[in-house]
């Protein structure tokens, strides 16, 4: 009986939301566990602790997902840097693996991420249909929303730090397991970061060392939301952008090794 009632609740919620040109705003608290890699072998526990403290703003940011039926944009919440904190912001974000705002359009199958690397702006194009979700039957409540579990495997995202750690020559592709919790009570196929494609808004994602949890949802805010596709930056696909980063990091490593030999 409870299952039937739940299905009816989702059905009427779907009808109600689709009967209007609705919009929404979702806030996500994110947390990434920092991996030191081979750098950690040369650091004391106290140095690691200090590094984690300095990196905390970049490892635990709040993101805002603004969406309507077909479009969404996911970007970091603006905040004030502490004294002297602005200088390392760009490097901190690159080491943490975070990028710029992500725009998605379900109707046109477009995903664009604004990103800046070494002073140059890029628009990184991805496909929205790349994730193959396995639907589960597990349920749990997140706030006042009933959520259902879905899982998938994705290629491990590359960062500047991972490019620096990479050995020369071809390397094996690494995959990570992703667990998402979505709610049919908000029937849009959006979600945080690159995630989406489920029959309801994704409220939680566990992906490797990163957790994204929705802490607040506002449906149909009083002020109308304007969502626009980004236009500034060189248009590249994800693979080409990773090659650009790898090449630049390799160049920097060569310069660093050359300077060490001189010293």
C-alpha positions as a Markdown table, in Angstrom:
| # | Residue | x | y | z |
|---|---|---|---|---|
| 1 | Unk | 0.0 | 0.0 | 0.0 |
| 2 | Unk | 2.9 | 2.4 | 0.9 |
| 3 | Unk | 4.5 | 1.7 | -2.5 |
| 4 | Unk | 1.3 | 2.5 | -4.4 |
| 5 | Unk | 0.9 | 5.7 | -2.4 |
| 6 | Unk | 4.5 | 6.6 | -3.2 |
| 7 | Unk | 4.0 | 6.0 | -6.9 |
| 8 | Unk | 0.8 | 8.1 | -6.9 |
| 9 | Unk | 2.7 | 10.9 | -5.1 |
| 10 | Unk | 5.4 | 10.9 | -7.7 |
| 11 | Unk | 2.9 | 10.7 | -10.5 |
| 12 | Unk | 0.9 | 13.8 | -9.3 |
| 13 | Unk | 4.1 | 15.7 | -8.5 |
| 14 | Unk | 5.2 | 15.0 | -12.1 |
| 15 | Unk | 1.9 | 16.3 | -13.5 |
| 16 | Unk | 2.0 | 19.3 | -11.3 |
| 17 | Unk | 5.5 | 20.3 | -12.2 |
| 18 | Unk | 5.1 | 19.7 | -15.9 |
| 19 | Unk | 1.8 | 21.7 | -15.9 |
| 20 | Unk | 3.9 | 24.8 | -15.5 |
| 21 | Unk | 7.1 | 26.3 | -16.8 |
| 22 | Unk | 8.9 | 25.6 | -13.6 |
| 23 | Unk | 12.5 | 26.4 | -12.5 |
| 24 | Unk | 14.6 | 25.5 | -9.6 |
| 25 | Unk | 17.8 | 26.1 | -7.6 |
| 26 | Unk | 19.7 | 23.3 | -5.8 |
| 27 | Unk | 22.6 | 23.8 | -3.4 |
| 28 | Unk | 25.3 | 21.1 | -3.1 |
| 29 | Unk | 27.9 | 20.8 | -0.4 |
| 30 | Unk | 30.8 | 18.9 | -2.0 |
| 31 | Unk | 33.8 | 17.3 | -0.3 |
| 32 | Unk | 36.9 | 15.7 | -2.0 |
| 33 | Unk | 39.5 | 13.7 | -0.1 |
| 34 | Unk | 42.9 | 14.8 | -1.3 |
| 35 | Unk | 45.3 | 12.2 | -2.6 |
| 36 | Unk | 49.0 | 13.2 | -2.2 |
| 37 | Unk | 50.3 | 10.5 | -4.5 |
| 38 | Unk | 54.1 | 10.3 | -4.7 |
| 39 | Unk | 54.4 | 13.8 | -3.2 |
| 40 | Unk | 53.2 | 12.4 | 0.1 |
| 41 | Unk | 56.3 | 10.2 | 0.4 |
| 42 | Unk | 58.4 | 13.3 | 0.9 |
| 43 | Unk | 56.0 | 15.1 | 3.3 |
| 44 | Unk | 55.8 | 14.8 | 7.1 |
| 45 | Unk | 52.4 | 14.2 | 8.7 |
| 46 | Unk | 52.5 | 17.8 | 9.9 |
| 47 | Unk | 53.1 | 19.1 | 6.4 |
| 48 | Unk | 50.2 | 17.0 | 5.1 |
| 49 | Unk | 47.9 | 18.4 | 7.7 |
| 50 | Unk | 48.9 | 22.0 | 6.9 |
| 51 | Unk | 48.4 | 21.3 | 3.2 |
| 52 | Unk | 44.9 | 19.9 | 3.8 |
| 53 | Unk | 44.0 | 22.9 | 5.9 |
| 54 | Unk | 45.2 | 25.3 | 3.1 |
| 55 | Unk | 43.3 | 23.3 | 0.4 |
| 56 | Unk | 40.1 | 23.0 | 2.4 |
| 57 | Unk | 38.3 | 25.9 | 0.6 |
| 58 | Unk | 39.0 | 24.1 | -2.7 |
| 59 | Unk | 38.2 | 20.6 | -1.5 |
| 60 | Unk | 34.8 | 21.5 | 0.2 |
| 61 | Unk | 33.1 | 24.2 | -1.9 |
| 62 | Unk | 29.4 | 24.8 | -2.2 |
| 63 | Unk | 27.9 | 24.6 | -5.7 |
| 64 | Unk | 24.6 | 25.9 | -7.1 |
| 65 | Unk | 22.6 | 24.1 | -9.8 |
| 66 | Unk | 20.2 | 26.4 | -11.5 |
| 67 | Unk | 17.7 | 24.6 | -13.8 |
| 68 | Unk | 14.5 | 24.5 | -15.8 |
| 69 | Unk | 13.0 | 21.6 | -17.8 |
| 70 | Unk | 15.7 | 21.4 | -20.4 |
| 71 | Unk | 18.7 | 23.5 | -19.3 |
| 72 | Unk | 20.9 | 23.8 | -16.3 |
| 73 | Unk | 24.1 | 25.5 | -15.2 |
| 74 | Unk | 26.3 | 24.3 | -12.3 |
| 75 | Unk | 28.8 | 26.7 | -10.8 |
| 76 | Unk | 30.6 | 27.3 | -7.5 |
| 77 | Unk | 29.0 | 29.7 | -5.0 |
| 78 | Unk | 30.8 | 33.0 | -4.9 |
| 79 | Unk | 32.6 | 33.7 | -1.7 |
| 80 | Unk | 35.2 | 36.1 | -0.4 |
| 81 | Unk | 38.8 | 35.0 | -0.2 |
| 82 | Unk | 40.6 | 35.5 | 3.1 |
| 83 | Unk | 43.6 | 37.8 | 3.3 |
| 84 | Unk | 46.2 | 36.7 | 0.8 |
| 85 | Unk | 44.0 | 33.9 | -0.4 |
| 86 | Unk | 43.4 | 35.1 | -3.9 |
| 87 | Unk | 46.8 | 34.4 | -5.3 |
| 88 | Unk | 46.7 | 30.6 | -5.0 |
| 89 | Unk | 43.0 | 30.3 | -5.9 |
| 90 | Unk | 43.7 | 29.2 | -9.6 |
| 91 | Unk | 46.3 | 26.6 | -8.7 |
| 92 | Unk | 44.3 | 25.4 | -5.8 |
| 93 | Unk | 41.3 | 24.7 | -8.0 |
| 94 | Unk | 43.4 | 22.9 | -10.6 |
| 95 | Unk | 45.1 | 20.7 | -8.0 |
| 96 | Unk | 41.7 | 19.9 | -6.5 |
| 97 | Unk | 40.5 | 19.0 | -9.9 |
| 98 | Unk | 37.6 | 21.5 | -10.1 |
| 99 | Unk | 36.7 | 23.4 | -13.2 |
| 100 | Unk | 34.5 | 26.2 | -14.2 |
| 101 | Unk | 30.7 | 26.4 | -14.7 |
| 102 | Unk | 29.0 | 23.5 | -16.5 |
| 103 | Unk | 26.1 | 24.2 | -18.8 |
| 104 | Unk | 23.8 | 21.4 | -20.0 |
| 105 | Unk | 20.9 | 21.4 | -22.5 |
| 106 | Unk | 18.9 | 18.2 | -22.7 |
| 107 | Unk | 17.0 | 19.3 | -25.8 |
| 108 | Unk | 20.1 | 19.9 | -27.9 |
| 109 | Unk | 22.3 | 17.2 | -26.2 |
| 110 | Unk | 24.9 | 19.9 | -25.4 |
| 111 | Unk | 27.2 | 20.0 | -22.4 |
| 112 | Unk | 29.8 | 22.9 | -22.2 |
| 113 | Unk | 32.2 | 23.6 | -19.4 |
| 114 | Unk | 33.9 | 26.9 | -19.1 |
| 115 | Unk | 37.5 | 26.4 | -18.0 |
| 116 | Unk | 40.7 | 28.5 | -17.8 |
| 117 | Unk | 44.1 | 26.9 | -18.0 |
| 118 | Unk | 47.4 | 28.8 | -18.0 |
| 119 | Unk | 45.6 | 32.1 | -18.7 |
| 120 | Unk | 43.6 | 30.8 | -21.7 |
| 121 | Unk | 39.8 | 30.3 | -21.7 |
| 122 | Unk | 38.3 | 27.1 | -23.1 |
| 123 | Unk | 34.8 | 25.8 | -23.7 |
| 124 | Unk | 34.9 | 22.0 | -23.2 |
| 125 | Unk | 32.3 | 20.0 | -25.1 |
| 126 | Unk | 30.9 | 16.7 | -23.7 |
| 127 | Unk | 28.1 | 14.3 | -24.7 |
| 128 | Unk | 25.1 | 14.0 | -22.4 |
| 129 | Unk | 24.5 | 10.4 | -23.4 |
| 130 | Unk | 27.8 | 9.0 | -22.2 |
| 131 | Unk | 26.6 | 7.6 | -18.8 |
| 132 | Unk | 25.0 | 4.1 | -18.7 |
| 133 | Unk | 23.0 | 4.0 | -15.5 |
| 134 | Unk | 22.0 | 0.8 | -13.7 |
| 135 | Unk | 18.7 | 1.5 | -11.8 |
| 136 | Unk | 18.5 | 0.0 | -8.3 |
| 137 | Unk | 15.6 | -0.6 | -6.0 |
| 138 | Unk | 17.1 | 0.9 | -2.8 |
| 139 | Unk | 15.4 | 3.9 | -1.4 |
| 140 | Unk | 16.3 | 6.6 | 1.2 |
| 141 | Unk | 15.1 | 10.0 | 2.2 |
| 142 | Unk | 17.2 | 13.1 | 1.5 |
| 143 | Unk | 15.5 | 16.0 | 3.3 |
| 144 | Unk | 11.8 | 15.7 | 2.4 |
| 145 | Unk | 12.5 | 13.8 | -0.9 |
| 146 | Unk | 12.2 | 10.1 | -1.5 |
| 147 | Unk | 15.3 | 9.1 | -3.5 |
| 148 | Unk | 16.2 | 6.0 | -5.5 |
| 149 | Unk | 19.7 | 4.6 | -6.2 |
| 150 | Unk | 21.4 | 4.3 | -9.5 |
| 151 | Unk | 25.0 | 3.3 | -10.3 |
| 152 | Unk | 27.5 | 3.6 | -13.2 |
| 153 | Unk | 31.2 | 3.4 | -14.1 |
| 154 | Unk | 33.0 | 6.5 | -15.5 |
| 155 | Unk | 36.5 | 7.1 | -16.6 |
| 156 | Unk | 38.5 | 8.7 | -13.8 |
| 157 | Unk | 38.7 | 12.5 | -14.4 |
| 158 | Unk | 42.1 | 14.0 | -15.1 |
| 159 | Unk | 43.5 | 16.9 | -13.1 |
| 160 | Unk | 46.7 | 18.9 | -13.3 |
| 161 | Unk | 48.0 | 17.0 | -10.3 |
| 162 | Unk | 47.2 | 13.6 | -12.0 |
| 163 | Unk | 48.9 | 14.8 | -15.2 |
| 164 | Unk | 52.0 | 15.7 | -13.1 |
| 165 | Unk | 52.0 | 12.2 | -11.5 |
| 166 | Unk | 51.6 | 10.5 | -14.9 |
| 167 | Unk | 54.6 | 8.5 | -16.1 |
| 168 | Unk | 55.8 | 9.0 | -19.7 |
| 169 | Unk | 54.3 | 6.7 | -22.3 |
| 170 | Unk | 50.7 | 5.3 | -22.6 |
| 171 | Unk | 48.8 | 4.6 | -19.4 |
| 172 | Unk | 45.9 | 2.4 | -18.6 |
| 173 | Unk | 42.4 | 4.0 | -18.4 |
| 174 | Unk | 41.2 | 4.0 | -14.8 |
| 175 | Unk | 37.5 | 3.8 | -13.9 |
| 176 | Unk | 35.6 | 4.7 | -10.8 |
| 177 | Unk | 32.3 | 3.5 | -9.5 |
| 178 | Unk | 29.5 | 6.2 | -9.1 |
| 179 | Unk | 26.5 | 5.9 | -6.8 |
| 180 | Unk | 23.7 | 8.5 | -7.4 |
| 181 | Unk | 20.5 | 9.1 | -5.5 |
| 182 | Unk | 17.7 | 10.8 | -7.5 |
| 183 | Unk | 14.2 | 11.9 | -6.7 |
| 184 | Unk | 11.2 | 11.5 | -9.1 |
| 185 | Unk | 9.4 | 14.1 | -7.1 |
| 186 | Unk | 11.5 | 16.7 | -9.1 |
| 187 | Unk | 11.1 | 15.2 | -12.6 |
| 188 | Unk | 14.1 | 16.7 | -14.4 |
| 189 | Unk | 17.1 | 14.9 | -15.7 |
| 190 | Unk | 19.6 | 17.2 | -14.2 |
| 191 | Unk | 22.2 | 16.8 | -11.5 |
| 192 | Unk | 25.4 | 18.2 | -10.1 |
| 193 | Unk | 28.7 | 18.5 | -12.0 |
| 194 | Unk | 28.6 | 16.2 | -15.1 |
| 195 | Unk | 25.9 | 13.9 | -13.8 |
| 196 | Unk | 22.4 | 13.6 | -15.1 |
| 197 | Unk | 20.2 | 11.5 | -17.3 |
| 198 | Unk | 18.0 | 10.0 | -14.6 |
| 199 | Unk | 14.2 | 10.2 | -14.2 |
| 200 | Unk | 14.5 | 12.8 | -11.4 |
| 201 | Unk | 16.9 | 15.4 | -10.0 |
| 202 | Unk | 20.0 | 13.9 | -8.5 |
| 203 | Unk | 20.4 | 15.0 | -4.9 |
| 204 | Unk | 23.5 | 13.0 | -4.0 |
| 205 | Unk | 26.6 | 11.6 | -5.8 |
| 206 | Unk | 29.4 | 9.4 | -4.4 |
| 207 | Unk | 32.2 | 9.2 | -7.0 |
| 208 | Unk | 35.6 | 7.9 | -5.9 |
| 209 | Unk | 37.1 | 10.5 | -3.5 |
| 210 | Unk | 34.2 | 13.1 | -4.0 |
| 211 | Unk | 30.8 | 13.4 | -2.4 |
| 212 | Unk | 28.2 | 15.9 | -3.5 |
| 213 | Unk | 25.1 | 16.3 | -1.3 |
| 214 | Unk | 22.1 | 18.6 | -2.0 |
| 215 | Unk | 21.4 | 20.6 | 1.2 |
| 216 | Unk | 18.6 | 22.9 | -0.2 |
| 217 | Unk | 16.2 | 23.0 | -3.1 |
| 218 | Unk | 14.1 | 26.0 | -4.1 |
| 219 | Unk | 11.4 | 25.4 | -6.8 |
| 220 | Unk | 9.8 | 28.2 | -8.8 |
| 221 | Unk | 11.7 | 31.1 | -7.1 |
| 222 | Unk | 10.0 | 34.5 | -7.2 |
| 223 | Unk | 12.7 | 36.0 | -9.4 |
| 224 | Unk | 12.7 | 34.4 | -12.9 |
| 225 | Unk | 15.9 | 32.5 | -13.7 |
| 226 | Unk | 17.9 | 33.3 | -16.8 |
| 227 | Unk | 20.0 | 30.4 | -18.1 |
| 228 | Unk | 22.3 | 31.1 | -21.1 |
| 229 | Unk | 24.8 | 29.0 | -23.0 |
| 230 | Unk | 28.4 | 30.2 | -22.5 |
| 231 | Unk | 30.1 | 31.7 | -25.5 |
| 232 | Unk | 33.6 | 32.8 | -24.5 |
| 233 | Unk | 36.6 | 30.5 | -25.0 |
| 234 | Unk | 38.2 | 28.2 | -27.5 |
| 235 | Unk | 35.8 | 25.3 | -28.3 |
| 236 | Unk | 37.4 | 21.9 | -27.7 |
| 237 | Unk | 36.3 | 18.4 | -26.8 |
| 238 | Unk | 37.2 | 16.8 | -23.5 |
| 239 | Unk | 40.0 | 14.6 | -25.0 |
| 240 | Unk | 41.6 | 17.5 | -26.8 |
| 241 | Unk | 41.6 | 19.6 | -23.6 |
| 242 | Unk | 43.3 | 16.7 | -21.7 |
| 243 | Unk | 46.0 | 16.6 | -24.4 |
| 244 | Unk | 46.6 | 20.3 | -24.0 |
| 245 | Unk | 46.9 | 20.0 | -20.3 |
| 246 | Unk | 49.2 | 16.9 | -20.5 |
| 247 | Unk | 51.5 | 18.7 | -23.1 |
| 248 | Unk | 51.7 | 21.8 | -20.9 |
| 249 | Unk | 52.4 | 19.9 | -17.8 |
| 250 | Unk | 55.1 | 17.8 | -19.6 |
| 251 | Unk | 56.7 | 21.1 | -20.7 |
| 252 | Unk | 56.6 | 22.4 | -17.1 |
| 253 | Unk | 58.2 | 19.1 | -15.8 |
| 254 | Unk | 61.0 | 19.4 | -18.3 |
| 255 | Unk | 61.7 | 23.0 | -17.2 |
| 256 | Unk | 61.6 | 21.9 | -13.5 |
| 257 | Unk | 64.0 | 19.1 | -14.1 |
| 258 | Unk | 66.3 | 21.4 | -16.0 |
| 259 | Unk | 66.3 | 23.9 | -13.2 |
| 260 | Unk | 67.1 | 21.1 | -10.7 |
| 261 | Unk | 70.1 | 19.9 | -12.7 |
| 262 | Unk | 71.5 | 23.5 | -12.8 |
| 263 | Unk | 71.2 | 23.8 | -9.1 |
